[in-house]
Structure formats: C-alpha cells, structure tokens
Amino acid sequence: MQDFPADLPADGIGAEAALALFSDAIRTRSARLGDALAFAHMDPPPLDIAAQLVGLNATVNQNLLHPEASPFATEVERRVIDWLAPVFGMSCGHLCAGSTLANLTALWRAREAGARRVVTSTDAHVSVAKAAHILGLPFQAVPVDAHGRLDRSQLEPTGDAAVVLTAGTTGRGVIDALAPVPCRWLHVDAAWAGPLRLTRYGARLDGIEQADSVAISAHKWLYQPKDSAMILFRAADAQEAISFGGSYLATPNVGVQGSRGAAAIPLMASLMALGRTGLAALIEKNMADTDELAARIGADPRLELKQAPEAGVLNWRPVDGSTVDVLARLAGTSSRTMIDGALWARQVAANPHADVASIWGRIRTAL
Ligand SMILES: Cc1ncc(COP(=O)(O)O)c(C=O)c1O
C-alpha cells in the first residue's frame, strides 16, 4: 500500500485520478478467480452479466428495506424466490448478504419455533456455531463418520433442538444424509452444494425438501458477485416470526439485515441469460473437472486422494508428508483444510474457466 496515503488525505486528488488509481489496483492486485489455474476456493469468477448489473444497480442504490425505494428490485426478488424456493421444496424466503447470515436467520427462526439448542456435525461451517452463540443457544457438534457425514448413530434425542445438516461441507464437500431427523427445526446449510439440485446431480440432495429451512450462497455456485445468498423456508408463513414493523417502516423488515441492495437483479438476469440448462452446464463442467483431477491424483503413487468427490470439492496430500511445503507452492490453485487433525490440500471447483491439464501440471511441478 505504499502508493496509498497512510493518513486520511486533507485534499482530494479528484474523481478521475482516484478512479484510475483504484481501477488499476483492483485489476492488477486482486486474486484471479477466473484464471485457468484457479481451483482453490468457493469463490467463482462472477458471470459478466451479473457483475455489470451490480455496477448499474449501484448507480440507482435501491434499498430493499423500503419497497417504494426499490419497486423493480422488490418485484424481482419475489420472482426469483418464487423460481428457486420450489426447487428445494420451500415456499418463501429472502436474499441476504451471505450464508453466515442465512444460517443465523434460520436458527433465529428455529428459536422462535421453540428450539432450545443447536446440533450439527463437527464439519459444519463455523457460522453455525457463531449463530448459536449470538442467539444464546447451547451448541453441540456431533462427530462425522469416516466419509465426513454427520454420524447419525451418535445423535442423542433432538426433540428440543434445531438440527443443522450440511449439503456440501466447507472442507470436504460432503453432503450429509438429508433424511429428516426428529427435532424442533431442521435446517439444511446448502451454502455451497445447493445449486447441484438444478443439475443432473440433483438427487444427491434428496430429502432437502423436508427441511424447515435451507441456506444457499448465490455468490458461490450460482456465480454471483458478493453479497448474494438466500434463506428459504418451507412454511409459507415462516417469515412472520422474524419480521419487525412500525416506526418509519411502511412494510415490516424481514430477517436480520435492515437496508440491503438488489442482489436479486443480477441473480435473476443470470438465470434468464443461462436458463436452467445453461446454469447446469456450468456446474456440471465444474463437477467433471473435479472428477478428472481426482482421477489423475488417484492414479499417481506419490499422492493420496482422501475420497471420491461428491460436490465439486476434493482433498489430497503427498504421501511423503510434504503437504505444508507443497501447498506453499500452490497458492491460488489449492487451498487447505484439516481432516481428523491432519493437513490436506483442498480443491474447489467454482471456476468454469479452470483447465484441469494445466492445474495438474502445476501440482506435479510443486511436488
Ligand atoms: C457450508 C457453508 N456454510 C456457510 C458458509 C458461509 O457462507 P458465506 O461465506 O456466504 O457467509 C460457507 C462458506 O464457505 C460454507 O461453506
């Protein structure tokens, strides 16, 4: 940051100079998520149409808190929820800035329904523990089985609990068995793998339609710029208990956020541009890339593959114990995760421009 002032400048450099400075820095100093070698994180390069509409939206600064200050955007959000909720067996919901918030919203609703504690797996995302903490609910993490799924044999009675199952765990991309668990509220954190439901792999999420709520990050596998996610509910009246009205509000404020932008517009435009088939083709390309890389890793005696990938995430490590050093050479291509106390490389297929042959070449060179 040497080219940026250390203290708040007294005099401005002018909009043109600031725009040039920041445009150049953004272009040259950001992680290149759409690079052929990018295969590391759950952050896709956003679709061009979505990125352009985020910029255009910013020029009109619509606020979803007030329908009269966001007439088109409010309609669009209703429509896109009407499109997507039924895919998951849900009937209503709203957009929010990320699945951290979507999980918090779901567990808030669960508490209103009488849930007195939160039960999930040890591989659940940290936002679930965080939400329990914020809500003042005791939190319990049940061990996962050898495959990485919540081990149902270790579940004690959960009649008074909100149970959170994960569709696409952050570290391993594993989909918990989604069959209902007897409990006060069943939430599925489908932040990552939710969009698989729209593809030929949709059956991997069977059971999700029996949850009370579902969280999905559109800024992950729906290729949206941040901040775009949604919380969906099965019961049509579920949002009433998490809505606050009065004072200056003409309509009740639903959920955790107050003011929020029109993320539904780029999302709906992307879905119209691609159609369900076009979106599925992108995700299925990501899935095929993961399978191909897994096959190459599995066939190399110098490497150990943790397990066959099921939702676009795979884990591997060198058999000679050099994981730390190898990972240091693979920044941008691989990320990391701990499994059973050991370090593994992690690949996430969020980038439709990834080139598996080049990625494999880089991994081999790093060994
Ligand atoms: C399974 C899961 N849940 C929740 C989250 C949090 O989502 P966000 O980053 O959109 O807040 C993540 C993020 O990686 C995740 O992988």
The ligand as a MOL file (V3000), in Angstrom:
LIG
                    3D

  0  0  0     0  0            999 V3000
M  V30 BEGIN CTAB
M  V30 COUNTS 16 16 0 0 0
M  V30 BEGIN ATOM
M  V30 1 C -21.1560 -24.8910 4.2130 0
M  V30 2 C -21.0330 -23.4150 4.3680 0
M  V30 3 N -21.9430 -22.7640 5.0950 0
M  V30 4 C -21.8940 -21.4250 5.2710 0
M  V30 5 C -20.8780 -20.6940 4.7150 0
M  V30 6 C -20.8390 -19.2130 4.9240 0
M  V30 7 O -21.2490 -18.6120 3.7540 0
M  V30 8 P -20.8800 -17.1010 3.3900 0
M  V30 9 O -19.4110 -17.0960 3.1560 0
M  V30 10 O -21.7190 -16.8660 2.1830 0
M  V30 11 O -21.2770 -16.2550 4.5520 0
M  V30 12 C -19.8880 -21.3320 3.9500 0
M  V30 13 C -18.7780 -20.5810 3.3560 0
M  V30 14 O -17.8550 -21.1000 2.8250 0
M  V30 15 C -19.9750 -22.7320 3.7760 0
M  V30 16 O -19.0480 -23.4030 3.0780 0
M  V30 END ATOM
M  V30 BEGIN BOND
M  V30 1 1 1 2
M  V30 2 1 2 3
M  V30 3 2 2 15
M  V30 4 2 3 4
M  V30 5 1 4 5
M  V30 6 1 5 6
M  V30 7 2 5 12
M  V30 8 1 6 7
M  V30 9 1 7 8
M  V30 10 2 8 9
M  V30 11 1 8 10
M  V30 12 1 8 11
M  V30 13 1 12 13
M  V30 14 1 12 15
M  V30 15 2 13 14
M  V30 16 1 15 16
M  V30 END BOND
M  V30 END CTAB
M  END
